[in-house]
């Protein structure tokens, strides 16, 4: 007899996840493998901060673990985006999208609200291009200077060929997202720069007609040189957003603050939500942070594009440096 006991994880490429999926299948139909017994205690999709959810994952709650200490851990996780993923995995046996969440999911979803009228306001855009075959995303941020809030929507592209294989590889529903209009399939099996360029120019025209021009488009100069030049030739003001801490940390922190304070009004876009739940950040020794594609377990391009757009907004609205004069006496 071989016994295996574990809590949930976040990496869907491991033997642990395979065993978890297999256990779910056998629990649903024991005839699949009578020699295998699976038992899963999990909080599932219940509210992670409710006692009823805790008890689903912890039948011995109040005996082996005190209710008071469990409640204290839940309270700490509720107020810390960096701790909620660990709380879900180790306390509630719920698989998460990343090792460390950056956004609190309920806070992010509370930002799904109708947009304010765009007319008379200024917009900023951020672009995150994939290298060859994955998602590319454009985020548009419409600033509201009255309360430091903003409205956000996305345009997201994915090569159409082998989209089903990518769904299996990344374990996300690209097919369903494309069907429902959350992402746009483009011709071929690699990134289609012509389609993206055409869509961006059309969007710039559309926003101008709404009396809400997109003032700047932020791009990573590392992999968007040709597209940037083509867009600039069409009178698009391109702003280079280098992907270092100095540029991205203020924008990343402002994005988090706006989410926590409910000052972000976003489209109900499942591709963007998935990226928000999967994103992890990396930090340096000075406490600067930025989104990390390496640490995140799924595609986070829509969030990277959002941070680029907010970095554009910050660069345009920053106070000028004081005009220091040095006097020698």
Buried (B, 14 or more C-beta within 10 A) or exposed (E): EEEEEEBBBBEBEEEBBEBBEBBEEBBEEEEEEEEBEBEEEBBEEBEBBEBEBBBBBBEEBBEEBEBEEBEEBBEEBBEEBEBBBBBBBBBBBBBBBBBBBBBBBEBBBBBBEEEBEBEEBBBBBBBBBBEEBBBBBBBBBBBBEEEEBBBBBBBBBBBBBBBEEBBEEBEBBBBEBBEEEBBBBBEEBBBBBEBBBEBBBEBBEEBEEBEBBBBBBBBBEEBBEEBBEBBEEEEBBBBBBEBEBEBBBBBBBBBBEBBBEEBBBBBEBBBBBBBBBBBBBBEEEEEBBBBBBEBBBBBBBBBBBBBBBBBBBBBBEEEEEEEEEEEEE
